[in-house]
């Protein structure tokens, strides 16, 4: 049975897509069967996985509208290490079209349920907004991974997101939990970043991943080549950090598989 994680934060530019793509590749490296679902109309996870979003004939948009099955839409990533349910700009219209639909919040959950035994991990890259697309991701997920920068405004946004998780848990997905908080774009020379990081650990304890994702130019360069960073520059600090994150996750859920990394 797949472990389904929604990677979400309503604040943009915190590394959600970078995390989705590179964690998918790192888990696949550990022989895990991985599906990455791109729920963001920008389609960055699709492009970062080596798939041209402009040439797609079907995307997650058709799945949400009930026009296509997931099996008809998923495609292998450019390096074929994991599968992708791609997205492009037509997804932006899905919210309006889904408003009057029955079970509009559970469309993605229902689609994934048919393939739960085919994967070990399903990662859902949510858009930077608390909208119907994000609600679909949260309703489908077992748990939420929250990438965040260690800065003052991030703490304020985090409290809003936690409230949203509680609402989804109360009304749509009683089993939803917070998998973990991931500190991204971390600069250890920044005193404020260190202070916020410590506040997170003090408040959330072991819900904060031990692995910290550093600021790294290779992480920024890899998407322009349509590659996860581990296939672009495996020796880089960014690649090593995501490999370590995959190992930390596997130690929680699949200890035997963690030994492969």
Backbone as CSV, one residue per row, in Angstrom:
resi,resn,N_x,N_y,N_z,CA_x,CA_y,CA_z,C_x,C_y,C_z
1,UNK,0.849,-1.203,0.000,0.000,0.000,0.000,0.881,1.248,0.000
2,UNK,0.599,2.151,-0.904,1.417,3.352,-1.038,1.253,4.284,0.154
3,UNK,2.338,4.917,0.539,2.315,6.007,1.500,2.156,7.296,0.696
4,UNK,1.052,8.006,0.895,0.745,9.190,0.090,1.052,10.451,0.892
5,UNK,1.937,11.286,0.344,2.345,12.513,1.022,1.994,13.726,0.176
6,UNK,1.310,14.689,0.770,1.060,15.973,0.113,2.170,16.930,0.524
7,UNK,2.902,17.435,-0.459,3.968,18.403,-0.193,3.361,19.783,-0.396
8,UNK,3.173,20.506,0.690,2.384,21.737,0.580,2.867,22.847,1.508
9,UNK,2.667,24.045,1.040,2.856,25.269,1.821,2.244,26.374,0.982
10,UNK,1.318,27.148,1.538,0.668,28.168,0.728,1.613,29.289,0.333
11,UNK,2.772,29.343,0.979,3.778,30.341,0.615,4.575,29.812,-0.585
12,UNK,4.737,30.640,-1.593,5.486,30.223,-2.775,6.985,30.337,-2.571
13,UNK,7.742,29.668,-3.415,9.194,29.798,-3.408,9.901,29.192,-2.222
14,UNK,9.299,28.159,-1.600,9.931,27.555,-0.421,10.562,26.199,-0.733
15,UNK,10.453,25.758,-1.999,11.101,24.496,-2.366,10.180,23.293,-2.426
16,UNK,8.879,23.513,-2.615,7.942,22.376,-2.710,8.257,21.494,-3.919
17,UNK,8.332,22.128,-5.078,8.565,21.361,-6.300,9.957,20.756,-6.307
18,UNK,10.949,21.511,-5.869,12.304,20.985,-5.764,12.317,19.746,-4.883
19,UNK,11.565,19.801,-3.794,11.481,18.654,-2.883,10.766,17.484,-3.536
20,UNK,9.645,17.758,-4.218,8.897,16.681,-4.861,9.740,15.922,-5.862
21,UNK,10.391,16.642,-6.756,11.186,16.017,-7.820,12.388,15.269,-7.255
22,UNK,13.122,15.916,-6.362,14.366,15.308,-5.876,14.135,14.207,-4.856
23,UNK,13.054,14.313,-4.090,12.717,13.231,-3.175,12.228,12.012,-3.959
24,UNK,11.445,12.248,-5.018,10.982,11.142,-5.869,12.180,10.382,-6.449
25,UNK,13.155,11.126,-6.965,14.336,10.493,-7.559,15.167,9.755,-6.507
26,UNK,15.271,10.332,-5.317,16.069,9.707,-4.253,15.405,8.444,-3.727
27,UNK,14.078,8.464,-3.593,13.365,7.260,-3.163,13.440,6.172,-4.233
28,UNK,13.372,6.581,-5.497,13.491,5.612,-6.586,14.880,4.964,-6.590
29,UNK,15.878,5.751,-6.235,17.250,5.228,-6.132,17.334,4.115,-5.095
30,UNK,16.474,4.192,-4.091,16.440,3.174,-3.031,15.494,2.027,-3.395
31,UNK,15.209,1.906,-4.712,14.376,0.801,-5.230,12.915,0.896,-4.794
32,UNK,12.473,2.106,-4.474,11.067,2.306,-4.141,10.286,2.637,-5.422
33,UNK,9.060,2.169,-5.480,8.182,2.500,-6.610,7.498,3.831,-6.273
34,UNK,7.745,4.848,-7.090,7.332,6.211,-6.737,6.480,6.822,-7.853
35,UNK,5.403,7.488,-7.440,4.580,8.285,-8.343,4.605,9.720,-7.852
36,UNK,4.927,10.655,-8.735,4.900,12.084,-8.424,3.703,12.704,-9.129
37,UNK,2.792,13.295,-8.364,1.591,13.934,-8.929,1.802,15.446,-8.920
38,UNK,1.763,16.048,-10.109,1.920,17.491,-10.233,0.531,18.130,-10.173
39,UNK,0.232,18.808,-9.065,-1.078,19.460,-8.894,-0.994,20.972,-9.072
40,UNK,0.124,21.453,-9.593,0.333,22.885,-9.746,0.206,23.267,-11.227
41,UNK,-0.700,24.201,-11.571,-0.865,24.604,-12.973,0.418,25.102,-13.637
42,UNK,1.404,25.502,-12.851,2.673,25.940,-13.440,3.421,24.781,-14.088
43,UNK,3.131,23.547,-13.628,3.734,22.366,-14.240,5.233,22.248,-14.037
44,UNK,5.756,22.849,-12.983,7.207,22.831,-12.790,7.747,21.443,-12.420
45,UNK,6.973,20.678,-11.664,7.413,19.320,-11.328,7.450,18.446,-12.575
46,UNK,6.534,18.715,-13.499,6.505,17.996,-14.776,7.763,18.296,-15.576
47,UNK,8.076,19.585,-15.733,9.263,19.988,-16.495,10.547,19.544,-15.804
48,UNK,10.566,19.662,-14.476,11.753,19.262,-13.718,12.017,17.776,-13.766
49,UNK,10.998,17.007,-14.166,11.152,15.555,-14.305,11.478,15.154,-15.741
50,UNK,11.753,16.152,-16.587,12.156,15.857,-17.959,11.010,15.630,-18.916
51,UNK,9.814,16.151,-18.591,8.632,15.974,-19.435,8.207,17.340,-19.968
52,UNK,8.016,17.444,-21.280,7.615,18.710,-21.898,6.119,18.921,-21.688
53,UNK,5.766,19.861,-20.829,4.344,20.071,-20.488,3.542,20.603,-21.671
54,UNK,4.219,21.195,-22.667,3.512,21.770,-23.812,3.049,20.707,-24.809
55,UNK,3.650,19.534,-24.752,3.315,18.496,-25.728,2.362,17.435,-25.171
56,UNK,1.860,17.648,-23.957,1.010,16.646,-23.316,-0.388,16.602,-23.941
57,UNK,-0.907,15.406,-24.113,-2.277,15.252,-24.616,-3.265,15.051,-23.473
58,UNK,-2.763,14.632,-22.305,-3.625,14.448,-21.134,-2.817,14.737,-19.878
59,UNK,-3.483,15.335,-18.874,-2.820,15.711,-17.625,-3.726,15.375,-16.443
60,UNK,-3.289,15.774,-15.259,-4.093,15.574,-14.058,-5.443,16.296,-14.167
61,UNK,-5.507,17.305,-15.010,-6.761,18.045,-15.254,-7.872,17.098,-15.701
62,UNK,-7.570,16.223,-16.654,-8.577,15.275,-17.139,-8.954,14.247,-16.077
63,UNK,-8.014,13.915,-15.203,-8.322,12.979,-14.112,-9.320,13.616,-13.148
64,UNK,-9.076,14.867,-12.771,-9.952,15.559,-11.823,-11.358,15.767,-12.385
65,UNK,-11.449,15.943,-13.688,-12.766,16.143,-14.312,-13.453,14.819,-14.645
66,UNK,-12.753,13.707,-14.403,-13.349,12.404,-14.659,-13.320,11.986,-16.111
67,UNK,-12.504,12.658,-16.925,-12.452,12.352,-18.360,-11.434,11.250,-18.673
68,UNK,-10.447,11.069,-17.791,-9.394,10.075,-18.007,-9.096,9.336,-16.712
69,UNK,-8.593,8.111,-16.848,-8.114,7.348,-15.707,-6.637,7.672,-15.476
70,UNK,-6.201,7.496,-14.257,-4.806,7.775,-13.938,-3.865,6.956,-14.811
71,UNK,-4.217,5.708,-15.071,-3.369,4.822,-15.881,-3.164,5.358,-17.290
72,UNK,-4.123,6.178,-17.784,-4.024,6.730,-19.137,-3.190,8.004,-19.185
73,UNK,-2.926,8.583,-18.022,-2.278,9.897,-17.968,-0.834,9.823,-17.485
74,UNK,-0.539,8.917,-16.566,0.820,8.860,-16.005,1.853,8.535,-17.078
75,UNK,3.020,9.093,-16.920,4.123,8.874,-17.857,5.408,8.677,-17.053
76,UNK,6.403,7.985,-17.616,7.674,7.855,-16.905,8.423,9.185,-16.914
77,UNK,9.168,9.458,-15.857,10.004,10.653,-15.826,11.077,10.531,-16.907
78,UNK,11.746,11.631,-17.184,12.752,11.637,-18.235,13.842,10.598,-18.042
79,UNK,14.183,10.329,-16.785,15.183,9.295,-16.517,14.532,7.958,-16.167
80,UNK,13.192,7.928,-16.250,12.405,6.697,-16.057,12.548,6.077,-14.670
81,UNK,13.037,6.861,-13.705,13.220,6.304,-12.354,11.905,6.259,-11.582
82,UNK,10.973,7.140,-11.946,9.682,7.197,-11.258,8.619,7.636,-12.259
83,UNK,7.355,7.463,-11.881,6.242,7.869,-12.746,5.747,9.261,-12.362
84,UNK,5.161,9.935,-13.328,4.650,11.295,-13.113,3.227,11.402,-13.657
85,UNK,2.341,11.998,-12.858,1.052,12.468,-13.378,1.266,13.953,-13.648
86,UNK,1.393,14.322,-14.921,1.841,15.677,-15.263,0.726,16.725,-15.182
87,UNK,1.149,17.985,-15.275,0.212,19.116,-15.259,0.718,20.196,-16.193
88,UNK,-0.205,21.036,-16.651,0.162,22.255,-17.368,-0.897,23.316,-17.076
89,UNK,-0.872,24.410,-17.803,-1.700,25.568,-17.445,-3.199,25.316,-17.530
90,UNK,-3.631,24.308,-18.280,-5.072,24.067,-18.364,-5.648,23.668,-16.997
91,UNK,-4.783,23.222,-16.095,-5.234,22.858,-14.747,-5.799,24.061,-14.003
92,UNK,-5.373,25.269,-14.387,-5.854,26.482,-13.706,-7.370,26.625,-13.796
93,UNK,-7.978,26.058,-14.840,-9.419,26.161,-14.993,-10.202,25.100,-14.242
94,UNK,-9.480,24.145,-13.659,-10.154,23.016,-13.013,-11.015,23.451,-11.835
95,UNK,-10.513,24.407,-11.066,-11.263,24.831,-9.875,-12.668,25.316,-10.216
96,UNK,-12.761,26.152,-11.252,-14.055,26.692,-11.658,-14.962,25.571,-12.144
97,UNK,-14.396,24.662,-12.923,-15.204,23.583,-13.504,-15.629,22.548,-12.468
98,UNK,-14.892,22.446,-11.371,-15.194,21.440,-10.360,-16.185,21.925,-9.300
99,UNK,-16.470,23.206,-9.272,-17.280,23.788,-8.203,-18.615,23.064,-8.017
100,UNK,-19.287,22.755,-9.109,-20.615,22.139,-9.008,-20.584,20.616,-9.086
101,UNK,-19.372,20.038,-9.113,-19.270,18.588,-9.244,-19.479,17.878,-7.912
102,UNK,-20.057,16.691,-7.963,-20.201,15.873,-6.754,-18.832,15.375,-6.318
103,UNK,-18.636,15.275,-4.997,-17.372,14.784,-4.431,-16.149,15.499,-5.031
104,UNK,-16.259,16.803,-5.189,-15.159,17.515,-5.848,-13.861,17.470,-5.041
105,UNK,-13.957,17.314,-3.728,-12.746,17.294,-2.893,-12.038,15.947,-2.931
106,UNK,-12.714,14.891,-3.396,-12.135,13.547,-3.336,-11.771,12.987,-4.708
107,UNK,-11.752,13.834,-5.720,-11.471,13.369,-7.080,-10.098,12.696,-7.186
108,UNK,-9.077,13.339,-6.627,-7.727,12.770,-6.702,-7.616,11.517,-5.831
109,UNK,-8.209,11.558,-4.656,-8.187,10.400,-3.759,-8.769,9.167,-4.443
110,UNK,-9.897,9.329,-5.106,-10.547,8.209,-5.776,-9.686,7.661,-6.914
111,UNK,-9.023,8.559,-7.640,-8.173,8.137,-8.758,-6.956,7.361,-8.262
112,UNK,-6.360,7.831,-7.150,-5.162,7.164,-6.614,-5.499,5.819,-5.972
113,UNK,-6.699,5.704,-5.421,-7.080,4.479,-4.719,-7.006,3.251,-5.619
114,UNK,-7.218,3.439,-6.919,-7.200,2.319,-7.858,-5.785,1.793,-8.108
115,UNK,-4.777,2.562,-7.682,-3.384,2.187,-7.968,-2.520,2.136,-6.701
116,UNK,-3.151,2.067,-5.559,-2.431,2.133,-4.281,-1.407,1.013,-4.120
117,UNK,-1.660,-0.137,-4.727,-0.749,-1.271,-4.568,0.408,-1.255,-5.564
118,UNK,0.397,-0.307,-6.483,1.432,-0.278,-7.521,2.644,0.565,-7.116
119,UNK,2.516,1.299,-6.011,3.591,2.202,-5.594,3.875,2.057,-4.102
120,UNK,5.106,2.420,-3.743,5.472,2.485,-2.324,5.237,3.894,-1.776
121,UNK,5.480,4.894,-2.631,5.272,6.291,-2.239,4.578,7.046,-3.367
122,UNK,3.597,7.863,-2.997,2.993,8.827,-3.914,3.245,10.213,-3.329
123,UNK,3.911,11.070,-4.082,4.216,12.432,-3.648,3.361,13.397,-4.459
124,UNK,2.624,14.268,-3.779,1.733,15.217,-4.447,2.296,16.622,-4.284
125,UNK,2.701,17.220,-5.409,3.226,18.588,-5.388,2.051,19.557,-5.497
126,UNK,1.681,20.164,-4.374,0.515,21.051,-4.317,0.877,22.478,-4.744
127,UNK,-0.106,23.228,-5.257,0.158,24.623,-5.636,0.341,25.510,-4.406
128,UNK,0.963,26.693,-4.594,1.181,27.599,-3.452,-0.065,28.400,-3.110
129,UNK,-1.119,27.690,-2.745,-2.386,28.335,-2.366,-3.233,27.306,-1.642
130,UNK,-4.106,27.787,-0.756,-5.013,26.874,-0.055,-6.337,26.845,-0.818
131,UNK,-6.291,26.218,-2.016,-7.456,26.202,-2.893,-7.993,24.781,-3.057
132,UNK,-8.908,24.590,-3.993,-9.542,23.290,-4.177,-8.548,22.230,-4.648
133,UNK,-7.545,22.649,-5.398,-6.516,21.696,-5.829,-5.738,21.186,-4.615
134,UNK,-5.348,22.112,-3.742,-4.629,21.724,-2.528,-5.506,20.854,-1.636
135,UNK,-6.784,21.197,-1.517,-7.710,20.386,-0.717,-7.801,18.967,-1.277
136,UNK,-7.790,18.821,-2.604,-7.770,17.489,-3.208,-6.513,16.730,-2.800
137,UNK,-5.382,17.437,-2.794,-4.130,16.800,-2.370,-4.168,16.369,-0.916
138,UNK,-4.668,17.244,-0.046,-4.736,16.942,1.385,-5.746,15.827,1.682
139,UNK,-6.824,15.785,0.921,-7.840,14.752,1.130,-7.331,13.384,0.683
140,UNK,-6.478,13.378,-0.334,-5.932,12.119,-0.852,-4.785,11.577,-0.002
141,UNK,-4.140,12.441,0.769,-2.885,12.080,1.435,-3.094,11.396,2.787
142,UNK,-2.084,10.611,3.159,-2.014,10.088,4.519,-1.385,11.125,5.448
143,UNK,-0.485,11.931,4.870,0.248,12.882,5.708,0.744,14.051,4.865
144,UNK,1.141,15.116,5.546,1.588,16.350,4.911,3.065,16.580,5.205
145,UNK,3.815,16.865,4.153,5.193,17.317,4.310,5.213,18.812,4.019
146,UNK,5.792,19.586,4.923,5.770,21.046,4.796,7.193,21.582,4.628
147,UNK,7.595,21.894,3.386,8.889,22.563,3.204,8.751,24.019,3.606
148,UNK,9.754,24.555,4.281,9.669,25.955,4.688,11.052,26.541,4.919
149,UNK,11.155,27.827,4.607,12.384,28.548,4.906,12.357,29.001,6.358
150,UNK,13.508,29.112,6.934,13.599,29.536,8.333,13.690,31.061,8.398
151,UNK,12.532,31.693,8.226,12.445,33.149,8.319,11.182,33.511,9.081
152,UNK,11.082,34.754,9.498,10.010,35.166,10.402,8.623,34.891,9.827
153,UNK,8.367,35.317,8.591,7.022,35.182,8.021,6.608,33.725,7.825
154,UNK,7.602,32.840,7.742,7.295,31.422,7.556,6.522,30.869,8.745
155,UNK,6.826,31.337,9.935,6.140,30.845,11.134,4.667,31.247,11.124
156,UNK,4.403,32.468,10.633,3.027,32.938,10.553,2.225,32.103,9.553
157,UNK,2.828,31.843,8.387,2.172,31.024,7.372,1.964,29.599,7.833
158,UNK,2.889,29.112,8.645,2.786,27.736,9.140,1.545,27.552,10.008
159,UNK,1.226,28.545,10.821,0.048,28.420,11.682,-1.236,28.358,10.845
160,UNK,-1.277,29.115,9.719,-2.435,29.056,8.817,-2.562,27.664,8.206
161,UNK,-1.430,27.095,7.808,-1.445,25.778,7.177,-1.876,24.699,8.161
162,UNK,-1.400,24.795,9.387,-1.795,23.820,10.407,-3.308,23.877,10.641
163,UNK,-3.877,25.090,10.633,-5.334,25.226,10.789,-6.077,24.581,9.617
164,UNK,-5.534,24.744,8.402,-6.150,24.115,7.231,-6.109,22.596,7.351
165,UNK,-4.980,22.067,7.786,-4.853,20.621,7.983,-5.902,20.135,8.989
166,UNK,-6.104,20.901,10.053,-7.106,20.516,11.065,-8.513,20.511,10.482
167,UNK,-8.814,21.493,9.609,-10.144,21.555,8.986,-10.359,20.371,8.049
168,UNK,-9.342,20.044,7.260,-9.456,18.901,6.347,-9.624,17.616,7.150
169,UNK,-8.902,17.528,8.255,-9.000,16.345,9.120,-10.409,16.225,9.709
170,UNK,-10.986,17.348,10.071,-12.314,17.335,10.701,-13.429,16.995,9.719
171,UNK,-13.281,17.427,8.460,-14.405,17.315,7.529,-14.207,16.312,6.394
172,UNK,-12.938,16.036,6.016,-12.723,15.252,4.796,-11.791,14.053,4.963
173,UNK,-10.809,14.168,5.857,-9.775,13.135,5.924,-9.306,12.979,7.379
174,UNK,-10.057,12.208,8.180,-9.771,12.096,9.620,-8.374,11.548,9.936
175,UNK,-7.780,10.814,8.989,-6.484,10.181,9.255,-5.297,11.082,8.905
176,UNK,-5.556,12.257,8.348,-4.469,13.129,7.900,-3.601,13.575,9.074
177,UNK,-2.286,13.468,8.890,-1.349,13.895,9.936,-0.231,14.713,9.309
178,UNK,0.533,15.368,10.142,1.713,16.084,9.652,2.886,15.118,9.697
179,UNK,3.398,14.801,8.521,4.540,13.891,8.411,5.802,14.559,8.942
180,UNK,6.015,15.804,8.501,7.200,16.485,8.978,7.386,17.856,8.372
181,UNK,8.186,18.674,9.038,8.563,19.996,8.551,9.988,19.916,8.023
182,UNK,10.163,20.390,6.792,11.468,20.307,6.143,12.057,21.704,5.995
183,UNK,13.197,21.919,6.610,13.867,23.212,6.513,14.625,23.279,5.185
184,UNK,14.253,24.240,4.325,14.838,24.346,2.991,15.592,25.658,2.821
185,UNK,16.438,25.694,1.784,17.216,26.899,1.446,17.929,27.436,2.681
186,UNK,18.461,26.534,3.468,19.006,26.917,4.769,20.438,27.434,4.635
187,UNK,20.689,28.588,5.234,22.026,29.188,5.267,22.470,29.255,6.727
188,UNK,23.395,28.393,7.141,23.803,28.347,8.558,24.493,29.618,9.034
189,UNK,24.899,30.476,8.087,25.565,31.730,8.493,24.555,32.789,8.911
190,UNK,23.274,32.521,8.618,22.211,33.483,8.919,21.700,33.247,10.347
191,UNK,21.905,34.235,11.215,21.515,34.084,12.622,20.013,33.893,12.787
192,UNK,19.213,34.659,12.025,17.763,34.523,12.111,17.333,33.115,11.701
193,UNK,17.944,32.588,10.647,17.606,31.233,10.192,17.869,30.211,11.297
194,UNK,18.970,30.383,12.004,19.290,29.470,13.103,18.281,29.595,14.236
195,UNK,17.867,30.825,14.521,16.894,31.053,15.599,15.535,30.441,15.261
196,UNK,15.062,30.668,14.022,13.771,30.122,13.599,13.838,28.597,13.562
197,UNK,14.961,28.077,13.091,15.150,26.623,13.058,15.025,26.028,14.456
198,UNK,15.621,26.681,15.432,15.561,26.189,16.804,14.144,26.288,17.363
199,UNK,13.424,27.358,16.989,12.035,27.507,17.426,11.173,26.362,16.890
200,UNK,11.420,25.996,15.639,10.672,24.884,15.035,10.915,23.586,15.796
201,UNK,12.178,23.319,16.093,12.528,22.093,16.818,11.935,22.108,18.222
202,UNK,12.002,23.272,18.894,11.452,23.382,20.250,9.944,23.133,20.263
203,UNK,9.252,23.630,19.224,7.790,23.559,19.208,7.260,22.245,18.634
204,UNK,7.918,21.759,17.566,7.392,20.586,16.865,8.174,19.295,17.125
205,UNK,9.311,19.415,17.804,10.060,18.218,18.203,10.453,17.337,17.030
206,UNK,10.149,16.033,17.127,10.587,15.100,16.096,9.760,15.175,14.821
207,UNK,8.797,16.107,14.764,8.098,16.362,13.508,8.985,17.162,12.532
208,UNK,10.076,17.729,13.028,11.026,18.444,12.174,12.068,17.437,11.692
209,UNK,12.199,17.292,10.379,13.210,16.375,9.850,14.596,16.797,10.314
210,UNK,15.400,15.818,10.642,16.790,16.109,11.000,17.556,16.635,9.791
211,UNK,17.220,16.115,8.621,17.868,16.557,7.386,17.472,17.998,7.078
212,UNK,18.461,18.798,6.735,18.244,20.191,6.364,18.711,20.373,4.917
213,UNK,17.885,21.019,4.094,18.243,21.240,2.690,18.945,22.597,2.577
214,UNK,20.190,22.620,2.142,20.933,23.883,2.102,20.618,24.701,0.854
215,UNK,20.969,25.969,0.890,20.986,26.746,-0.357,22.091,26.155,-1.227
216,UNK,21.754,25.856,-2.481,22.725,25.177,-3.338,22.441,25.513,-4.795
217,UNK,23.446,26.024,-5.501,23.251,26.459,-6.877,22.883,25.294,-7.776
218,UNK,23.361,24.097,-7.486,23.047,22.932,-8.317,21.559,22.591,-8.257
219,UNK,20.936,22.797,-7.089,19.490,22.578,-6.976,18.727,23.533,-7.883
220,UNK,19.231,24.750,-8.027,18.573,25.749,-8.869,18.818,25.476,-10.346
221,UNK,19.964,24.906,-10.680,20.323,24.684,-12.081,19.673,23.426,-12.669
222,UNK,19.490,22.398,-11.859,19.037,21.096,-12.364,17.720,21.152,-13.151
223,UNK,16.679,21.908,-12.686,15.406,21.918,-13.430,15.536,22.389,-14.877
224,UNK,16.474,23.299,-15.151,16.619,23.797,-16.523,17.139,22.713,-17.458
225,UNK,17.671,21.643,-16.886,18.130,20.491,-17.668,17.103,19.358,-17.649
226,UNK,15.962,19.585,-16.969,14.939,18.550,-16.883,15.387,17.341,-16.090
227,UNK,16.204,17.589,-15.062,16.767,16.490,-14.285,16.634,16.744,-12.786
228,UNK,16.394,15.695,-11.999,16.589,15.812,-10.554,18.072,16.073,-10.296
229,UNK,18.381,16.724,-9.202,19.770,17.129,-8.965,20.709,15.931,-8.832
230,UNK,20.197,14.787,-8.354,21.088,13.631,-8.188,21.536,13.073,-9.537
231,UNK,20.795,13.373,-10.607,21.202,12.948,-11.948,21.937,14.064,-12.682
232,UNK,21.995,15.220,-12.068,22.690,16.374,-12.646,24.070,16.535,-12.023
233,UNK,24.112,16.484,-10.694,25.385,16.554,-9.977,25.217,15.837,-8.646
234,UNK,25.455,14.543,-8.660,25.206,13.714,-7.481,26.078,14.113,-6.290
235,UNK,27.246,14.672,-6.578,28.168,15.029,-5.494,27.814,16.354,-4.821
236,UNK,26.862,17.085,-5.376,26.522,18.396,-4.821,25.872,18.255,-3.443
237,UNK,25.952,19.330,-2.672,25.352,19.327,-1.330,23.841,19.142,-1.401
238,UNK,23.213,19.725,-2.433,21.767,19.586,-2.588,21.360,18.147,-2.830
239,UNK,22.089,17.460,-3.719,21.780,16.052,-4.014,21.972,15.195,-2.770
240,UNK,23.054,15.410,-2.069,23.333,14.613,-0.875,22.277,14.844,0.213
241,UNK,21.772,16.077,0.285,20.743,16.382,1.287,19.453,15.625,0.987
242,UNK,19.040,15.576,-0.283,17.797,14.872,-0.613,17.950,13.355,-0.507
243,UNK,19.130,12.857,-0.784,19.388,11.425,-0.560,19.276,11.116,0.935
244,UNK,19.803,12.031,1.759,19.707,11.848,3.219,18.260,11.929,3.690
245,UNK,17.475,12.841,3.092,16.057,12.963,3.457,15.305,11.677,3.119
246,UNK,15.566,11.124,1.947,14.928,9.861,1.566,15.287,8.766,2.561
247,UNK,16.545,8.735,2.972,16.967,7.745,3.965,16.256,7.922,5.292
248,UNK,16.085,9.183,5.708,15.386,9.464,6.969,13.923,9.025,6.887
249,UNK,13.279,9.285,5.743,11.891,8.863,5.564,11.768,7.342,5.566
250,UNK,12.683,6.692,4.873,12.625,5.229,4.805,12.884,4.601,6.168
251,UNK,13.734,5.217,6.962,13.969,4.708,8.321,12.699,4.750,9.150
252,UNK,11.828,5.731,8.858,10.550,5.831,9.566,9.565,4.760,9.106
253,UNK,9.544,4.512,7.784,8.469,3.693,7.214,8.923,2.351,6.640
254,UNK,10.144,2.296,6.082,10.653,1.071,5.475,12.127,0.906,5.841
255,UNK,12.434,0.536,7.079,13.831,0.482,7.535,14.740,-0.385,6.667
256,UNK,14.226,-1.460,6.114,15.066,-2.342,5.293,15.505,-1.625,4.016
257,UNK,14.578,-0.885,3.396,14.886,-0.180,2.163,15.904,0.928,2.379
258,UNK,15.955,1.495,3.572,16.878,2.605,3.858,18.332,2.175,3.702
259,UNK,18.600,0.901,3.870,19.969,0.405,3.782,20.524,0.492,2.367
260,UNK,19.648,0.646,1.365,20.088,0.703,-0.029,20.791,2.021,-0.309
261,UNK,20.367,3.116,0.342,20.930,4.442,0.075,22.333,4.588,0.668
